[in-house]
Amino acid sequence: MPVITNIEDLRLLAQRRVPRMFYDYADAGSWTESTYRANESDFARIKLRQRVAVNLENRSTATQMIGVDVAMPVAVAPTGLTGMQHADGEILAARACEAFGIPFTLSTMSICSIEDVAAHTKAPFWFQLYVMRDRGFIERLIDRAKAAKCGALVLTLDLQIIGQRHKDLKNGLSAPPKLTLPNLINMATKPRWCLGMLGTRRRQFGNVVGHVEGVANMSSLSEWTNGQFDPRLNWGDVEWIKKRWSGKLILKGIQDVDDARLAVNSGADALIVSNHGGRQLDGAQSSIAALPAIVSAVGSQIEVHMDGGVRSGQDVLKAVALGAKGVYIGRAMLYGLGAMGEAGVTKALQIIHRELDLTMAFCGRTRIEQVDRSILLPGTFPT
């Protein structure tokens, strides 16, 4: 086993251990992938101010996100098909997050169902909702999340239609994977993954199969999902969902100041500055570039979070310095999961926490609430 010291180490190990179509699903963007790359590279342009001769004892990264105590200002983002990166992936990731003390967000398009995750965890996890044409199904999903005592509903607003993702199209992405000759050849090189999948019954979209009339197998599920994402989604739907849910609501997919103001007017508890990991509108600005203007416009009225391109604790610190009250990791968690299962997710969280703590200290701060733009070198960050 190689020595794992950073998220890139986990990525390389996951690439070796996860079948190509599922690794590519996690580690790719839409069209030319320019926004996917910018999410990460724009963090690197932001420079930190090192301070010295500061008492650095008794440091703490603990804070709150929407009133929830967290060990660091980080949550795991909702990621579809997580249970295809590793058998029972959502359960394993949720358990790692619970032990670490940060929120886990379960995707509508997860392999393990809401009920699966609830049965294997004690801490309330969050649930991410896609809006489908079948509103009866959406009502039942919301009610199931309530029954599971989910701590927040994360409503995704930027996937009314799906961006063109070339790798997914070329790989013929499906869950479970189609048993084509190329897929069989590739899976034969991933024995750990295959053994895990043989040992679980969870290989399809657990929140959908058995919960929608007529959806009982892979082919009908594929047909259903392709036609179900609702292009008619609007702010009236947000109001309807908020009333149906009645709990804490987070709106994901905000990139524009005008939309951020509409999010405030909707009565949501938080918004996530996000471009869906560069998987929707290619050519959109990076999340970290969009963050400061949104914080300036609405940060005093609503809790502003962000995701996209976060690969280190330094990235987390930079986002917090620019006003984010919470930072979400998706790919960093998936790399850990694909590499080493639950232990890999724990390792990813440990890496990010250690990098966050040490970088905060090098910048002369001992508590995360002391972090602001003054730790950044002027002229290197967006305003």
Secondary structure, DSSP 4 states (H G I P E B T S, - for coil): -PPP-SHHHHHHHHHHHS-HHHHHHHS--STT-HHHHHHHHHHHH--B----S----S-B--EEETTEEESSSEEEPP-TTGGGTSTTHHHHHHHHHHHHT--BEE-TT-SS-HHHHHHT-SSPPEEEE--BS-HHHHHHHHHHHHHTT-S-EEEE-S-SS----HHHHHHT--SSPP--HHHHHHHHT-HHHHHHHHT-S--S-TTTTTTSTT--SHHHHHHHHHHHB-TT--HHHHHHHHHHH-S-EEEEEE-SHHHHHHHHHTT-SEEEE--GGGTSSTTPPPHHHHHHHHHHHHTTTSEEEEESS--SHHHHHHHHHTT-SEEEESHHHHHHHHHHHHHHHHHHHHHHHHHHHHHHHHTT-SBGGG-SGGGBPTTSS--
